[in-house]
Amino acid sequence: MGCDTTEEPQKGVYQVVNVNKLRGKIVENGLNVEKVATRLGMNRSTLYRKMKDGDFTIGEARAICEILNLSIEDAVAIFFADYVA
């Protein structure tokens, strides 16, 4: 048995980043994706891709938490989501 990494997860069912909650927090802070991307030092399209793919480094997630003044609960809900309907 062991870990078989050849199987791909079902697309659209499991998602690491809760994009809807992240977008909501961006808006709550009076920002948009472009402004957050600029503060992160990345291109807007790169941030959109990272949001779509859930491909954030720990440093990027930490920086987003600081930019958006996220609580621990919000950060966990955004970056450690495991199911998005």
C-alpha positions in Angstrom: 0.0 0.0 0.0 1.7 3.2 1.2 1.2 6.7 -0.2 0.2 6.6 -3.9 0.8 10.1 -5.3 -0.3 9.2 -8.8 -3.9 9.7 -8.0 -5.2 13.3 -8.4 -7.7 14.8 -6.0 -11.2 15.6 -7.4 -11.2 19.1 -8.8 -13.7 21.5 -7.3 -14.3 19.6 -4.1 -11.3 20.0 -1.9 -9.5 23.3 -1.7 -6.8 24.4 0.7 -7.5 28.2 0.5 -11.0 29.5 1.1 -10.9 32.1 -1.7 -14.4 33.5 -1.0 -13.4 34.3 2.6 -10.1 35.7 1.5 -11.8 38.0 -1.1 -14.3 39.1 1.6 -11.5 40.0 4.0 -9.8 42.0 1.2 -12.9 44.0 0.6 -13.6 44.4 4.4 -10.2 46.1 4.6 -11.0 48.5 1.7 -8.5 46.9 -0.6 -8.6 44.9 -3.8 -6.5 42.1 -5.2 -4.3 44.5 -7.1 -3.5 46.5 -3.9 -2.8 43.3 -1.9 -0.6 42.0 -4.7 1.4 45.3 -4.7 1.9 45.1 -1.0 3.1 41.5 -1.4 5.5 42.6 -4.1 3.9 40.4 -6.8 1.9 40.9 -10.0 -1.9 40.9 -9.7 -2.1 37.9 -12.0 0.3 35.9 -9.8 -1.9 36.6 -6.8 -5.0 35.5 -8.7 -3.3 32.3 -9.7 -2.1 31.6 -6.1 -5.6 32.2 -4.8 -7.0 29.8 -7.5 -4.4 27.1 -6.9 -4.0 27.6 -3.1 -0.3 27.9 -3.7 0.9 30.3 -1.0 4.2 30.0 0.8 4.1 30.3 4.6 5.7 33.8 4.3 3.1 34.9 1.8 0.3 33.7 4.0 1.8 35.5 7.0 2.2 38.7 5.0 -1.5 38.5 3.9 -2.5 38.0 7.5 -0.6 41.2 8.4 -1.9 43.2 5.5 -5.5 42.2 6.2 -5.1 42.2 10.0 -6.5 38.7 10.2 -7.2 37.0 13.5 -5.8 33.5 14.1 -9.4 32.1 13.5 -9.7 33.9 10.2 -6.3 32.9 9.0 -7.0 29.2 9.8 -10.4 29.4 8.1 -8.8 30.9 5.0 -5.5 29.1 4.7 -6.5 25.7 6.1 -9.9 25.2 4.6 -10.4 21.6 3.5 -13.8 21.7 1.9 -15.4 24.4 -0.1 -18.9 23.7 -1.4 
